[in-house]
Amino acid sequence: MKSGLFRVIMLVLITGMFTGCGYNTMQQNEEAVNKSWGDLESQLQRRADLVPNLVSTVKGAADFEQETLTRVIEARSKASSVQLTPEMLSDPAAMAKFQSAQGELSSMLSRLMVVVERYPELKANQNFRDLQNQLEGTENRVSVARQRYNGAVETFNFSIRMFPNSLTNGIVLHLKPKEYFKGDASSQQVPQVEF
């Protein structure tokens, strides 16, 4: 009789620990962070995929600055080479390296768009206008994906720190806070182009 009662009590305690102490909530929140990260990566990849088409179209302008195109291509290559897995989202150094590479690509694309203003024949090119519209739409999608990712990180980080979840996390899960996707400092500066 005592052993049956003991088993019931243990079952209730274990069930309460995993349901009442936030175990499932923290797991669900971490999955939301991983999904949001995947969505953000997808939009960043879409942007990177547009760059070669944009560069090819711009190369058609006879006297377009090769230095600008070269820097865009290099920034795309660097941004594509820096990979960040969901397991690395708690690593501030890895996130900073990833953000820096993405920020550099954003900065170079902004510079390219400013330089294009000097080429009326290029601005009139339908292929270029289509690519420019796609790039603008993609930049908006990237912005929304960043906001959603940061929102998921906020929810997750709070869930592992709040009581009693913090006890469950400290004893059972050992989850670390995720890093926010912050804007690169260089992206705050407007590209300077002299005519």
C-alpha positions in Angstrom: 0.0 0.0 0.0 2.8 2.4 1.0 4.7 1.7 -2.2 1.6 2.4 -4.4 1.0 5.7 -2.6 4.7 6.6 -2.9 4.6 6.0 -6.7 1.5 8.2 -7.0 3.1 11.0 -5.1 6.3 10.7 -7.1 4.3 10.7 -10.4 2.4 13.8 -9.3 5.7 15.6 -8.2 7.5 14.7 -11.5 4.5 15.7 -13.6 4.2 18.9 -11.7 7.9 19.6 -12.1 7.8 19.2 -15.9 4.5 21.0 -16.4 4.1 23.5 -13.5 7.8 24.6 -13.6 7.9 25.7 -17.2 9.8 22.8 -18.7 7.4 22.5 -21.7 7.1 26.3 -22.0 10.9 26.8 -22.2 11.2 24.0 -24.8 8.4 25.6 -26.8 10.0 29.0 -26.6 13.4 27.7 -27.7 11.7 26.1 -30.7 10.1 29.5 -31.5 13.6 31.1 -31.4 15.0 28.4 -33.7 12.0 28.8 -36.2 12.4 32.6 -36.2 16.1 32.2 -36.8 15.4 29.9 -39.8 12.9 32.4 -41.2 15.5 35.2 -40.8 18.2 33.1 -42.5 15.8 32.4 -45.4 15.3 36.1 -46.0 19.1 36.8 -45.7 19.7 34.0 -48.3 17.1 35.5 -50.6 18.9 38.9 -50.4 22.3 37.2 -51.1 20.7 35.4 -54.1 19.6 38.7 -55.6 23.1 40.2 -55.5 24.6 38.3 -58.5 21.6 39.3 -60.7 21.9 42.9 -59.5 25.6 43.0 -60.2 25.2 41.5 -63.7 22.6 44.1 -64.6 24.7 47.0 -63.2 27.8 45.7 -65.1 25.9 46.6 -68.3 26.4 50.3 -67.6 29.6 50.9 -69.6 31.5 53.2 -67.2 30.0 52.0 -63.9 32.6 51.9 -61.0 34.1 48.5 -60.8 35.3 49.2 -57.2 31.7 49.4 -56.0 30.7 46.2 -57.7 33.8 44.4 -56.4 33.0 45.5 -52.8 29.4 44.3 -53.1 30.6 40.9 -54.4 33.1 40.6 -51.6 30.5 41.6 -49.0 28.1 39.0 -50.3 30.8 36.4 -50.2 31.7 37.2 -46.7 28.1 37.3 -45.5 27.4 34.0 -47.1 30.5 32.4 -45.6 29.6 33.3 -42.0 27.2 30.7 -40.8 25.4 30.6 -37.5 23.6 27.5 -36.3 20.7 27.6 -33.7 23.2 26.1 -31.2 25.4 29.2 -31.6 22.6 31.7 -30.9 23.8 32.0 -27.3 27.4 32.8 -28.4 27.8 36.7 -28.4 31.1 36.5 -30.4 29.5 34.3 -33.1 26.4 36.5 -33.3 28.6 39.7 -33.5 30.6 38.2 -36.4 27.4 37.2 -38.2 25.8 40.6 -37.7 29.0 42.3 -38.9 29.1 40.4 -42.1 25.4 41.0 -42.8 25.7 44.7 -41.9 28.6 45.0 -44.3 26.5 43.6 -47.1 23.6 45.9 -46.3 26.0 48.9 -46.3 27.5 47.9 -49.7 24.0 47.4 -51.2 23.0 50.8 -49.9 26.1 52.3 -51.4 25.4 50.6 -54.7 21.9 52.1 -54.8 23.3 55.6 -54.1 25.9 55.3 -56.9 23.3 54.1 -59.4 21.7 57.5 -59.1 24.4 58.8 -61.4 23.4 56.5 -64.2 20.1 57.5 -65.7 20.3 54.8 -68.4 20.7 52.2 -65.7 17.8 53.6 -63.6 15.6 53.4 -66.8 16.5 49.7 -67.4 13.5 47.6 -66.6 15.6 44.6 -65.3 17.4 46.9 -62.9 14.1 48.4 -61.7 12.6 45.0 -61.1 15.7 43.8 -59.2 15.7 47.1 -57.2 12.0 46.5 -56.2 12.8 42.9 -55.3 15.8 44.0 -53.2 13.6 46.6 -51.4 11.0 44.0 -50.7 13.6 41.6 -49.4 15.1 44.2 -47.1 11.6 44.8 -45.7 11.2 41.0 -45.2 14.6 40.9 -43.5 13.6 43.7 -41.1 10.3 41.9 -40.2 12.2 38.6 -39.7 14.7 40.3 -37.4 11.9 41.8 -35.4 10.2 38.4 -35.0 13.4 36.7 -34.1 14.2 39.3 -31.5 10.6 39.0 -30.1 11.1 35.2 -29.8 14.4 35.7 -28.1 12.8 38.1 -25.6 10.1 35.6 -24.8 12.6 32.7 -24.5 15.1 34.7 -22.4 12.4 35.8 -20.0 11.0 32.2 -19.7 14.3 30.8 -18.6 14.9 33.5 -16.0 11.4 33.7 -14.4 10.6 31.7 -11.3 10.0 28.8 -11.1 11.3 28.1 -14.6 14.7 29.3 -13.5 14.8 26.4 -11.1 13.9 23.9 -13.7 16.3 25.4 -16.1 19.1 25.4 -13.6 18.5 21.8 -12.5 17.3 20.1 -15.7 17.8 22.0 -18.9 20.8 24.4 -18.5 19.5 26.6 -21.4 21.5 29.8 -22.0 20.0 33.1 -23.1 20.0 33.7 -26.8 21.6 36.8 -28.4 19.5 39.5 -30.0 20.1 40.4 -33.7 21.3 44.0 -33.4 22.0 46.4 -36.1 25.6 46.8 -37.2 27.1 50.2 -36.2 28.3 50.8 -39.8 24.7 50.4 -41.1 23.8 53.5 -39.1 26.0 55.7 -41.4 24.6 57.0 -44.7 27.0 56.1 -47.5 28.8 59.2 -48.8 29.1 59.5 -52.6 30.7 62.5 -54.2 29.6 63.6 -57.7 
